[in-house]
Amino acid sequence: MNLTDTPTLLIGCAAGFSGDRTDAAGPVVDTLIARLAHGPKGRRAFLIFETLAERTLALAQLRRRDNPEAGYEPLLDPMLRPVLARCLAHGVRIVSNFGAANPRAAARHIARMARELGASAPRIAVVEGDDLSGPEHRAMLQEALGAQMEGLRVVSANAYIGAEPIAAALDAGAQIVVCGRVADPSLTVGPAMSHFGWRADDWNRLARATMAGHLLECGAQVCGGYFADPGYKDVPGLESVGFPIAEIDAEGRCTIGKADGTGGLVSEATVKEQLLYEVHDPAAYLTPDVVADISDAEVQALDCADRVALSGVRGHARPDRYKVNVCHEGGWLAEGEISYAGPRAEARARLAAEVLGKRLDGLSLRVDLIGALSIFGDDAGRALADTPDAGLRDVRLRVAASHTERAQAERLVREVMALYTCGPAGGGGVRTALTPRLNTLSCLLPREAIPVRFALLSQEELA
């Protein structure tokens, strides 16, 4: 079959971050199955979940320290279980980075899930090579980061790897591909490379698929989530906002829509906002697969509702180095809040902050005065009929500090609590928190220093 004769590819996204809605996959899968049934022979459909961020990986490594079978996406079960059997039965393949710090454990969990659902045993592959957290990688990180590595207690170190091992796993017959830290758009580029048979240096096509993946990767954002602004950018049915589906052709051009029967909207404005989201240079969007150039890109709404086409994307040779994030222990963050209401509420909150500043010598404090209609409002946030004039507002004082030593950070927690009777009049509603901090360093490492691979797991390994 000629490349130009290859049917278009459907890719739906059901998560844009760890903690996203767990009911998003159902409508996406229903739509993908319907379009497969009514589409041309040879069309393929994929479901992707994007669930990683810089901090997410470090937290996953901490969970794995406590439990060797943990360290993958904690919402994996409620996200995937409702649709897993249908995906396997209808040929919708799944690609995700919900493996986080433990892709093999995630794969075993998925296999158990399939058995519990009575589904056929899926062929599951894991993508590996991104995790540089082990002691064997410390010298390489030390060389790249130099003095910044001195004394660090590393929690996680991960390279942003690309789409090639995903494509290879799919070519080998994987129905589900579980990744750790691959670049977000690579979750889309991998299926496209496999489906269309693109080369790893087919820069224009890879760049177009990369931007399709960029539109998909944040889930509901391209469908009106994180976009709505009443009276200025109105979004219908935001409570049931849909998740996106891309249709990609053999040249990498894409059309973005959303799951059938869902709220939200896909418009030129939503697509343009997402297209520029987190892009530092429109002429050189760096990914491990390609350098994408959207300086001449065009966004055009199609005649049918909620369908927008993207064209005009070009590509250039990929970088010769991978980006690597190193997360390390960063001491402790202490936070405390207390509310003051009624006459001179702001003055009393400021006095409380002054008291803390004098008591907490040696700590650098962050002070916020949060004005809100809370004490003088009802449960719906509406002002009560007998609310005093605007000068009698309520103010919530938030104070925060960080320190390398837990005992020093705990001083803030205790002093905020003591404001109940040792501070200004009328303070109440104290809440405090003490949280271990995670800090991040970034560096670039040569591609050849980071061998990436996939493994198609046997049923014995998945047991």
C-alpha positions in Angstrom: 0.0 0.0 0.0 1.3 3.5 -0.9 1.8 5.8 2.1 -0.8 8.2 0.7 -3.3 5.4 0.6 -3.0 4.5 4.3 -6.2 5.3 6.1 -6.2 8.1 8.6 -5.3 7.4 12.2 -7.6 8.2 15.2 -6.0 9.1 18.5 -8.1 10.0 21.5 -6.8 11.4 24.8 -8.4 10.5 28.1 -6.1 12.2 30.6 -4.0 15.3 30.6 -2.3 15.0 34.0 -2.1 12.7 37.1 -5.3 13.5 39.0 -7.4 14.2 35.9 -11.0 13.1 35.7 -11.4 9.3 35.7 -14.6 9.2 33.7 -13.1 10.8 30.5 -12.1 7.6 28.7 -15.7 6.2 28.3 -17.0 8.8 25.7 -13.6 8.9 23.9 -13.6 5.1 23.5 -17.2 5.0 22.4 -16.5 7.6 19.7 -13.3 5.8 18.6 -15.2 2.5 18.3 -18.0 4.1 16.3 -15.6 5.7 13.9 -13.7 2.5 13.4 -16.9 0.7 12.6 -18.0 3.3 10.0 -14.5 4.1 8.6 -12.3 2.7 5.9 -10.7 -0.7 6.2 -7.3 -0.6 7.8 -8.0 2.5 9.9 -6.6 2.2 13.4 -7.5 3.9 16.7 -5.4 4.6 19.8 -6.3 5.8 23.3 -3.6 7.8 25.1 -3.3 8.8 28.7 -0.8 11.6 29.6 -0.3 11.5 33.4 3.2 12.7 34.2 4.8 15.9 35.3 8.1 16.7 36.8 7.0 16.4 40.4 4.8 13.4 39.6 7.8 11.3 38.8 9.6 12.1 42.0 6.5 11.3 44.1 6.2 8.0 42.2 9.8 7.1 43.1 9.0 7.8 46.7 6.0 5.5 46.6 8.2 2.8 45.0 10.7 3.1 47.8 8.0 2.2 50.2 6.5 -0.5 48.0 8.4 -2.2 45.1 5.0 -2.9 43.4 4.0 0.8 43.5 5.3 3.8 41.7 2.9 4.0 38.8 -0.1 6.2 38.2 -2.2 5.9 41.4 -5.5 6.4 39.4 -4.6 3.7 36.8 -7.4 1.4 37.9 -10.3 3.9 37.8 -9.0 5.5 34.6 -8.5 2.3 32.6 -10.7 -0.4 34.1 -14.0 1.0 32.7 -12.8 0.8 29.1 -10.0 -1.8 29.1 -12.2 -4.8 27.9 -13.9 -2.7 25.2 -10.5 -1.4 23.9 -9.2 -5.0 23.6 -12.3 -6.3 22.0 -12.5 -3.6 19.4 -8.9 -3.1 18.5 -8.3 0.2 20.2 -4.7 0.2 21.3 -3.5 2.0 24.4 -0.4 4.1 24.9 0.4 5.9 28.1 3.1 7.2 30.4 1.2 6.0 33.4 4.1 3.6 34.1 5.8 6.6 35.8 8.6 5.1 38.0 7.5 1.5 37.6 6.3 0.6 34.1 6.6 -3.1 34.7 4.4 -3.0 37.8 1.8 -1.0 35.9 1.9 -3.6 33.2 1.3 -6.4 35.7 -1.6 -4.4 37.2 -3.2 -4.0 33.8 -2.8 -7.7 33.1 -4.5 -8.5 36.4 -7.3 -6.1 35.5 -7.8 -7.8 32.2 -8.1 -11.2 33.9 -10.6 -9.9 36.4 -12.7 -8.4 33.5 -12.6 -11.7 31.7 -10.9 -10.1 28.7 -8.3 -11.9 26.5 -4.8 -11.6 27.8 -3.4 -8.4 26.3 0.1 -8.1 24.7 1.7 -5.4 26.8 5.1 -3.7 26.2 7.0 -1.5 28.5 9.4 1.3 27.3 12.5 1.7 29.4 15.7 3.7 29.5 14.4 7.1 30.8 15.0 6.3 34.4 18.5 7.6 35.5 17.8 7.5 39.2 20.2 4.6 40.0 23.7 4.9 41.4 25.1 3.7 38.1 24.0 7.0 36.5 25.3 9.3 39.2 28.7 9.9 37.6 27.1 11.0 34.3 24.7 13.4 36.1 27.6 14.7 38.1 29.6 15.5 35.0 26.6 17.3 33.5 25.6 19.3 36.5 28.9 19.8 38.2 28.9 21.5 41.6 25.1 21.6 41.6 25.1 17.9 42.4 27.2 18.2 45.5 25.4 16.9 48.6 22.1 16.3 46.7 19.8 13.5 47.9 18.4 12.5 44.5 14.8 11.3 44.4 14.4 10.8 40.7 16.3 11.5 37.5 14.6 11.0 34.1 15.3 11.7 30.5 12.6 12.9 28.2 12.9 10.1 25.6 11.0 10.0 22.3 8.6 8.0 20.1 10.9 5.4 18.5 10.6 2.7 21.2 6.8 3.2 21.3 6.6 2.7 17.5 8.8 -0.4 17.7 6.7 -1.9 20.4 3.5 -1.4 18.3 5.3 -2.9 15.3 6.1 -5.9 17.4 2.3 -6.4 18.1 1.8 -4.7 21.5 -1.8 -3.8 22.2 -0.8 -1.7 25.2 2.4 0.3 25.6 3.3 1.4 29.1 6.0 4.2 29.3 7.7 6.2 31.9 9.0 9.6 31.1 8.6 10.0 27.4 7.9 13.5 26.0 4.2 14.2 26.0 3.7 14.5 22.2 5.6 11.3 21.7 2.6 9.4 22.9 1.0 10.5 19.6 4.1 10.4 17.4 4.8 6.7 18.2 1.4 5.4 17.0 1.7 7.6 13.9 5.2 6.3 13.1 4.0 2.8 13.4 0.7 3.2 11.5 2.2 5.2 8.5 5.7 3.6 8.5 7.5 7.0 8.8 11.2 7.1 9.1 12.8 8.6 12.2 14.2 11.5 10.1 10.9 12.3 8.3 11.1 15.7 9.9 8.0 17.4 8.4 5.6 14.5 9.1 7.1 14.0 12.6 6.7 17.7 13.4 3.0 17.7 12.3 2.3 14.6 14.4 4.2 16.3 17.3 1.9 19.3 17.2 -1.2 17.0 17.0 0.2 15.3 20.1 0.7 18.7 21.7 -2.9 19.6 21.1 -4.0 16.3 22.7 -1.6 16.1 25.6 -3.4 18.3 28.0 -6.7 16.5 27.7 -9.7 18.8 28.1 -7.7 22.0 27.6 -8.2 22.0 23.8 -11.9 21.4 24.3 -12.6 24.4 26.5 -11.1 23.4 29.8 -8.7 26.0 31.2 -10.2 28.3 28.6 -13.6 29.3 29.8 -14.0 33.0 30.9 -17.7 33.9 31.3 -18.9 36.7 29.1 -15.6 36.7 27.2 -14.9 33.1 26.3 -18.1 31.2 27.0 -18.0 27.4 27.0 -21.2 25.3 26.9 -21.5 22.3 29.2 -18.2 22.8 31.0 -19.3 20.4 33.7 -19.2 17.6 31.1 -16.3 18.9 29.0 -15.2 16.5 26.4 -11.8 15.1 25.7 -10.1 15.5 22.4 -9.7 13.1 19.4 -7.3 13.8 16.6 -7.6 12.4 13.0 -4.1 12.3 11.4 -3.4 11.7 7.8 -0.3 10.2 6.1 1.4 13.6 5.9 0.9 14.2 9.6 -1.8 16.9 9.1 -4.5 16.7 11.7 -8.0 17.6 12.5 -9.0 18.0 16.2 -12.4 17.2 17.5 -13.9 15.9 20.7 -15.8 12.9 22.0 -19.4 12.6 20.8 -22.1 13.7 23.2 -19.8 15.7 25.5 -19.8 19.3 26.6 -17.2 22.0 25.9 -16.1 23.1 22.4 -13.3 22.8 19.9 -12.8 26.1 18.1 -10.0 28.1 16.4 -9.5 29.9 19.7 -9.2 26.8 21.9 -6.8 25.2 19.4 -4.6 28.4 19.1 -4.3 28.7 22.9 -3.3 25.1 23.2 -1.0 25.3 20.2 1.0 28.0 22.0 0.8 26.5 25.4 4.3 25.9 26.9 6.0 26.7 23.6 9.0 28.9 24.2 9.8 29.5 20.5 7.2 29.0 17.8 9.9 28.5 15.2 11.7 25.9 17.3 9.6 23.7 19.6 12.2 21.2 20.9 11.2 17.6 21.4 13.3 14.4 21.4 11.7 13.4 18.1 11.9 16.6 16.0 12.2 20.4 16.2 8.7 21.6 15.2 8.2 25.0 13.5 4.7 26.5 13.8 5.6 30.0 12.7 3.6 29.5 9.5 0.9 27.2 11.0 -2.7 27.7 10.1 -5.7 26.9 12.2 -9.1 26.6 10.4 -12.5 25.7 11.7 -14.3 23.2 9.5 -18.0 23.3 8.5 -19.0 20.7 11.0 -19.1 21.8 14.6 -16.2 21.2 17.0 -13.7 20.2 14.2 -10.6 22.3 13.6 -7.8 21.6 11.1 -4.1 22.3 11.7 -1.7 22.7 8.7 1.5 24.5 7.8 3.7 22.9 10.4 7.3 22.2 9.4 10.0 20.1 11.0 13.8 20.2 11.5 16.3 17.7 12.7 15.9 16.6 16.3 18.3 17.7 19.0 21.3 15.5 19.6 20.8 15.5 23.4 18.0 14.5 25.7 16.7 16.8 28.4 17.0 15.3 31.9 15.3 16.4 35.0 16.8 15.6 38.4 14.4 15.9 41.4 16.0 16.0 44.8 15.1 16.5 48.4 14.7 20.2 49.2 14.0 20.5 52.9 10.6 21.3 54.3 7.8 23.7 53.5 5.7 25.0 56.4 2.4 26.7 55.9 -0.1 28.2 58.2 -3.4 30.1 57.7 -5.7 32.0 60.0 -8.8 34.2 59.3 -9.8 37.6 60.7 -13.2 39.1 60.0 -15.2 42.2 60.8 -13.9 45.7 61.6 -10.2 46.3 60.9 -9.8 42.7 59.7 -6.9 43.6 57.5 -5.1 45.5 60.2 -5.4 42.5 62.6 -4.2 40.1 59.9 -1.2 42.4 59.3 -0.5 42.6 63.0 -0.5 38.8 63.2 2.0 38.6 60.4 4.2 41.1 62.2 4.1 39.0 65.3 5.1 35.9 63.4 8.0 37.8 61.7 9.4 38.8 65.2 8.9 35.4 66.7 10.3 33.4 63.8 13.8 34.9 63.6 15.9 33.1 61.1 13.1 32.1 58.8 12.3 34.0 55.6 8.5 34.3 55.5 6.2 34.6 52.6 3.0 36.5 53.7 -0.2 36.6 51.8 -3.4 38.4 52.7 -6.2 36.6 51.0 -9.4 38.6 50.8 -12.5 36.5 50.1 -16.2 36.4 50.7 -16.2 33.5 53.0 -17.2 34.4 56.6 -19.8 37.0 55.3 -21.1 34.7 52.5 -23.3 31.7 52.2 -22.3 28.2 51.0 -22.8 29.3 47.4 -20.4 32.3 47.8 -23.2 34.9 47.8 -23.2 37.9 50.1 -25.7 37.6 53.0 -28.5 40.2 53.1 -27.2 41.7 56.4 -23.5 41.8 55.3 -21.8 44.8 56.7 -20.3 47.4 54.4 -17.3 46.5 52.2 -14.9 47.9 54.8 -15.8 45.1 57.2 -14.4 42.4 55.0 -12.8 39.1 56.0 -9.1 38.4 55.4 -7.2 35.1 55.5 -3.6 35.3 56.5 -1.3 32.8 54.9 2.3 32.5 56.0 4.9 30.1 54.6 8.6 29.4 55.0 11.0 26.7 53.9 14.0 25.3 55.6 16.4 22.5 55.2 15.8 21.3 58.8 12.4 20.0 59.8 12.6 21.3 63.3 13.1 24.9 62.0 10.1 24.6 59.7 8.0 23.2 62.5 8.4 26.5 64.4 6.1 28.3 61.9 3.4 25.6 62.4 3.5 26.0 66.1 3.5 29.8 66.1 0.5 30.1 63.7 -1.4 27.8 66.0 -0.5 29.9 69.0 -2.1 33.0 67.3 -5.5 31.7 68.6 -4.8 33.3 72.0 -1.4 34.9 71.6 -2.3 37.0 68.5 -4.7 39.7 67.6 -8.4 39.5 68.4 -10.8 37.3 66.6 -8.5 34.9 64.8 -10.0 31.5 63.8 -10.0 28.6 61.4 -6.3 27.8 61.7 -4.9 25.3 59.2 -1.3 24.2 59.1 0.8 21.9 56.9 4.4 20.6 56.9 5.4 19.2 53.6 8.8 17.8 52.3 9.9 19.8 49.4 11.2 18.6 46.1 13.5 20.7 44.0 14.5 20.2 40.3 17.6 20.6 38.3 17.8 20.2 34.5 20.6 19.2 32.2 21.2 17.8 28.7 22.8 14.5 28.0 24.0 12.9 24.7 21.4 10.6 23.1 24.0 7.9 22.8 24.6 7.9 26.5 20.9 6.9 27.2 20.0 3.6 25.5 16.2 3.3 25.2 14.4 0.1 24.5 11.1 -1.7 24.7 10.2 -5.1 26.1 7.2 -7.1 25.1 6.4 -8.9 28.3 5.5 -12.6 28.4 2.4 -13.9 30.2 4.7 -15.3 32.9 6.1 -11.9 33.5 2.6 -10.4 33.7 1.3 -13.0 36.1 
